[in-house]
Amino acid sequence: MLAVELDCYRVNWPREKGGLGAEGHFRKAWGIIWPKFEHNCWTDLIISAWCNHKYITIIGHQRASKTYTIAHCVYLDYWADPAVTLTSISTVTFEGLRLRMWSDLLKAAESKVVPDPFIIRSTTNECRVFPAEFKGMAGEKYQIHGMSISRTSDAEGRIRGGHATRRRIILDEAQDMAKAIFDALPNPMSAPDAKAVFLSNPIERVSEFGAWCEPKDGWTSVNETDLHWETKKGGVCLHLDGQQSPNIQAGFTKFPYLLTQQSIDEIITAHGKDSVQYWALVRGWFPPDGMVARVFPSSAIERGKQPMTFDFQPQQCASLDAAFEFDNCVLHLADLAMPVYGEKQYKICGKETLVFKFDASLNSEPKDYQIAHWVMVECRTRGIQPKHFIMDTTGNARGVFAILQKEWSKDVQGVDYGGAATDRNLRGDDQRKCSDIYKWYISELWFRASECVKAGILGGLDKLDPRTIEDLSIRRYELVQGTKTKLMVVEPKKEVKGRLGRSPDFGDAFVQFGELLIRLGTVPGGGRYLARQAQSKWEAQKDRAKRVNARQAEAKEFAW
């Protein structure tokens, strides 16, 4: 039965001759191999496109089963005629390939109920599927093989040079692939039976991937609620809208592996509806024209201007961006909230900004020593402890940091902006690691400060130099494909300088307060606010003290 259905699918046996057409026979073969496969409206849409179109572009939200369904299509299609089929599965990184599309292909192979004649090789540097009887050149030529685009220097040539009667090319994470990869398609797609599939979460409409998604009648002919359309390049584009997910339509979690209302609510809470994340990860749609993804949106800036009160008299803390040459050497001073009964949960509220001016006279000290000695005088004058001082130690600033460690204390805090994101949690109510959210540590640093501001544990922006708000407001970010999912990356400082006209030194000094908070044991979403909710006795006693105080004076609150 399987052989008949696959052969009828291969030749597209028509209804007028007693057949079911390619799609009908493909679905029957699917049911024989995977009788327990859970179909939904998304899988049905993808299967239909696979059987009826040469070029297929799929945009959609996260957890839409895009790669999972296509992997099953690839496996079943290869089974129909492996002796003349060459299928290339490509993604940006080899590790991403193994964790995404190739992993789904292996699941398809493992869950089948009918024995197949294939050998699967899945090692640290090889991903291949081919029939057991294929040897030598046949085994190399006709197969399903996986490769990365960024790490394989000859990837473009391998796509262009692979010739077979039935040629299949699957580009996962296609939004992040270079134009040269798409330019290599015409040659292999000239095969007698060829098919190309491009999958991605949509980020940038003005891109090569965006061009393959563009509707035949232009973007004005469709909107974010449309689920499919013909494209200008002669194919079909499928749009998997998270707001129309089977779980959302059903009103309950019918398919746990698909997007749920809870997931949508979490994204909206964290980023808002006017964010790149909402459009790319929920609506599965290119963000509207003019939308700018900012690390510190206007709502966060306004939240950071609101006054902060402490339960007890605060200590002082400081953050330094030790810039040289034509940049500003910025020292932010702030109040640091005392712990409440040993909770060790803090708040930081900016107080003032100092900018150092170098002495260029012949008898002056070297710049490193000038900055270090100035910092020690200012901090000691205000009683700032070394452990409550933090500074950038990247590049030339290492010299200043070394002097402070030697002449002041080993407890001074340093921040190296280079390297990958850490495995720490960004929020106390989010168990994801920062390395699962951000590409680099600099991105983690800026977003941590933004989250602290939104949570109300970092503020005082209206008391610092106005250039601080300028720096925070202007920095943008983008989503790039990581190993498992999209990762956030703040734009390079060079681009910020180009738009700002100077280095964002005031912003850099401010975001370091977020790093100081986490080193003191405070994280947004799981810090002081949640801890105090749990301490009902403390809250009750505080409310009682307020009521007593109100009877004795006109003041309605006591706080620092």
Secondary structure by P-SEA (a helix, b strand, c coil): caaaaaaaaaaccccccccccaaaaaaaaaaaacccccccaaaaaaaaaaacccbbbbbbccccaaaaaaaaaaaaaaaaccccbbbbbbcccaaaaaacaaaaaaaaaaaccccccbbbbbcccccccccccccccccccccbbbbbcccccaaaaaaacccccbbbbbbcccccccaaaaaaccccccccbbbbbbbccccccccaaaaaacccccccccccccccccccccbbbbbbccccccccccccccccccccaaaaaaaaaacccccaaaaacccccccccccccccccaaaaaaaacbbbbccbbbbbbccccccccccbbbbbbbbbccccccccbbbbbcbbbbbbbbcccccccaaaaaaaaaaaaaaaaccccccbbbbccccaaaaaaaaaacccccbbbbcccccccccccccccccccccccccaaaaaaaaaaaaaaaccccccccccaaaaaaaacbbbbbbbccccbbbbcccaaaaaaaacccaaaaaaaaaaaaaaaaacccccccaaaaaaaaaaaaaaaaaaaaaaaaacccccccc
